[in-house]
Every structure is written in C-alpha cells, then in structure tokens.
C-alpha cells in the first residue's frame, strides 16, 4: 500500500462516522451475521411482502 493510500485509509478510520458504522447506522441500518438459511428466509419473506405491494400498486412486471 502506498504511503498516500495508507494516509487516506487511516484518515477514513479516524472519522467518527466510520467508527460507528458510517451513514448506514445513522439511517438505522445495522449489519449482523446470518446463516445461509436465515438469509434465504429473509429473502423469501421480502419477496412475498414486496410482491404483494407491487401487485396492489398495479406495477407491471418487467
């Protein structure tokens, strides 16, 4: 890693937003570990949920 790249890397980590998880955390989004089964379940739930919203809004499928 070049010295200037290292300087930028260190400066980014010194930013309080980076230490807190950045802007995502400020939006209420927090990362967490999941198993493949948990992710698959979440995706299936989201597909059902948003599929119903799309259908109710008469948004055409692409």
Short mmCIF file of the C-alpha atoms (twelve columns), coordinates in Angstrom:
data_MODEL
# 
_entry.id   MODEL 
# 
loop_
_atom_site.group_PDB 
_atom_site.id 
_atom_site.type_symbol 
_atom_site.label_atom_id 
_atom_site.label_alt_id 
_atom_site.label_comp_id 
_atom_site.label_asym_id 
_atom_site.label_seq_id 
_atom_site.Cartn_x 
_atom_site.Cartn_y 
_atom_site.Cartn_z 
_atom_site.pdbx_PDB_model_num 
ATOM 1  C CA . UNK A 1  0.000   0.000   0.000   1 
ATOM 2  C CA . UNK A 2  1.434   3.354   -0.962  1 
ATOM 3  C CA . UNK A 3  2.026   5.898   1.783   1 
ATOM 4  C CA . UNK A 4  -0.658  8.262   0.475   1 
ATOM 5  C CA . UNK A 5  -3.167  5.389   0.306   1 
ATOM 6  C CA . UNK A 6  -2.304  4.415   3.870   1 
ATOM 7  C CA . UNK A 7  -2.752  8.037   4.993   1 
ATOM 8  C CA . UNK A 8  -6.227  8.131   3.419   1 
ATOM 9  C CA . UNK A 9  -7.117  4.783   4.954   1 
ATOM 10 C CA . UNK A 10 -6.097  5.957   8.421   1 
ATOM 11 C CA . UNK A 11 -7.913  9.283   7.974   1 
ATOM 12 C CA . UNK A 12 -11.114 7.495   6.991   1 
ATOM 13 C CA . UNK A 13 -10.948 5.310   10.098  1 
ATOM 14 C CA . UNK A 14 -10.470 8.398   12.272  1 
ATOM 15 C CA . UNK A 15 -13.815 9.770   11.056  1 
ATOM 16 C CA . UNK A 16 -16.357 9.193   13.865  1 
ATOM 17 C CA . UNK A 17 -18.966 8.102   11.315  1 
ATOM 18 C CA . UNK A 18 -16.688 5.283   10.158  1 
ATOM 19 C CA . UNK A 19 -16.177 4.049   13.700  1 
ATOM 20 C CA . UNK A 20 -19.941 3.964   14.285  1 
ATOM 21 C CA . UNK A 21 -20.668 2.072   11.069  1 
ATOM 22 C CA . UNK A 22 -20.930 5.116   8.839   1 
ATOM 23 C CA . UNK A 23 -24.038 6.666   7.441   1 
ATOM 24 C CA . UNK A 24 -25.923 3.359   7.368   1 
ATOM 25 C CA . UNK A 25 -26.026 3.262   11.153  1 
ATOM 26 C CA . UNK A 26 -27.329 6.828   11.175  1 
ATOM 27 C CA . UNK A 27 -30.176 5.592   8.964   1 
ATOM 28 C CA . UNK A 28 -30.995 2.823   11.432  1 
ATOM 29 C CA . UNK A 29 -29.328 0.056   9.417   1 
ATOM 30 C CA . UNK A 30 -27.109 -2.237  11.436  1 
ATOM 31 C CA . UNK A 31 -25.177 -5.166  9.974   1 
ATOM 32 C CA . UNK A 32 -25.343 -8.523  11.683  1 
ATOM 33 C CA . UNK A 33 -24.135 -12.012 10.918  1 
ATOM 34 C CA . UNK A 34 -26.630 -14.507 9.489   1 
ATOM 35 C CA . UNK A 35 -26.612 -18.117 8.442   1 
ATOM 36 C CA . UNK A 36 -27.396 -19.013 4.834   1 
ATOM 37 C CA . UNK A 37 -30.776 -20.369 5.984   1 
ATOM 38 C CA . UNK A 38 -31.615 -17.109 7.771   1 
ATOM 39 C CA . UNK A 39 -30.708 -15.086 4.689   1 
ATOM 40 C CA . UNK A 40 -32.804 -17.359 2.448   1 
ATOM 41 C CA . UNK A 41 -35.756 -16.993 4.806   1 
ATOM 42 C CA . UNK A 42 -35.403 -13.223 4.863   1 
ATOM 43 C CA . UNK A 43 -35.222 -13.057 1.071   1 
ATOM 44 C CA . UNK A 44 -38.317 -15.232 0.691   1 
ATOM 45 C CA . UNK A 45 -40.216 -13.093 3.201   1 
ATOM 46 C CA . UNK A 46 -39.153 -9.907  1.392   1 
ATOM 47 C CA . UNK A 47 -40.193 -11.326 -1.989  1 
ATOM 48 C CA . UNK A 48 -43.659 -12.145 -0.645  1 
ATOM 49 C CA . UNK A 49 -44.004 -8.784  1.104   1 
ATOM 50 C CA . UNK A 50 -42.868 -6.588  -1.781  1 
ATOM 51 C CA . UNK A 51 -44.569 -8.787  -4.377  1 
ATOM 52 C CA . UNK A 52 -47.879 -8.033  -2.692  1 
ATOM 53 C CA . UNK A 53 -47.092 -4.309  -2.633  1 
ATOM 54 C CA . UNK A 54 -46.168 -4.336  -6.323  1 
ATOM 55 C CA . UNK A 55 -49.315 -6.238  -7.230  1 
ATOM 56 C CA . UNK A 56 -51.545 -3.933  -5.171  1 
ATOM 57 C CA . UNK A 57 -49.988 -0.902  -6.880  1 
ATOM 58 C CA . UNK A 58 -50.550 -2.469  -10.331 1 
ATOM 59 C CA . UNK A 59 -46.885 -2.088  -11.213 1 
ATOM 60 C CA . UNK A 60 -46.192 -4.124  -14.370 1 
ATOM 61 C CA . UNK A 61 -43.649 -6.936  -14.169 1 
ATOM 62 C CA . UNK A 62 -40.544 -6.445  -16.217 1 
# 
